[in-house]
Amino acid sequence: MLIEGALAGAIYALIALAFVLVYKSSRMINFALGEWIMFGALLAATGEYALGLGLGGAVIFAAAAMAALGIAFNAIVVRRLTMHPVIASIMVTIGLGAVMRGVAAFAFSGMPRGISLPVLPEPLLLRGISVSPEKLVTAAIAAAGVVLVTWFYQRSRTGVALRAIADDPQAASAAGIDIHRQFALLWAVTGVISVIAGILWTYVAGAGFGVALVGLKIFPIVIIGGLDSLPGTIIAAMIIGILESLGAGYLDPQLGGGFGTIASYLLLMAMLLARPYGLFGRAPAERV
């Protein structure tokens, strides 16, 4: 159960990083992240089964489409919300999620909900413990994605620019950083991450329009780890993955099915009471 939870936590971490990158750079909360992941998986399935692009071509097609969606969303919506209250951006992303669910229902009608990966079905034995090869491969891909996203934010020129914008947008703009261009790249990266996460999630957890609900699993992770902390998000994702696995294995038979699902929210409530800014989040600065 520890291994199963850790493998699930790797995929959680990749999804949560897409959430944290947007919040850390622009202080915008993307409540439509689950719908982005659903759309990414459906576009990949369209590319493979409807367009006959093959696995690699389908991934590239879906990534390009979601990157274009992210750039368009930034140009049409995000740029107009710069000086608006936070509640405006929250309602916009909630509305975007509702629109994407409605569009997906008829745009992808009759289309397979996900794509398959070329993985051998035989279980692997690690020191006598049977491990699902599907989950092992998807976790390895997710872990590689986490490393790439972390490097992107910490080392790349775009990542440095986003960190500068997060620290002081006015100073970053005065230094010659094009904020709108960097945000466009940020949302494009979010779209690409959504495709990879959607493919991995539908492969190990099942496909369908219910994939959008995975976004609800991410909120406890980012709050427990700290909304503005990338390392905290990764650690919290592993904790939640293991907690869900142990809860489902040990407590579901005693307390009834479903406890593994709500265990993360119980931990979330405890964290909000004990440390509202998360394990690795920064406490709010106060003027003395």
Beta strands, then each sheet from edge to edge (+ up, - down):
strand 1: 124-126
strand 2: 129-131
sheet 1: 1+ 2-
end
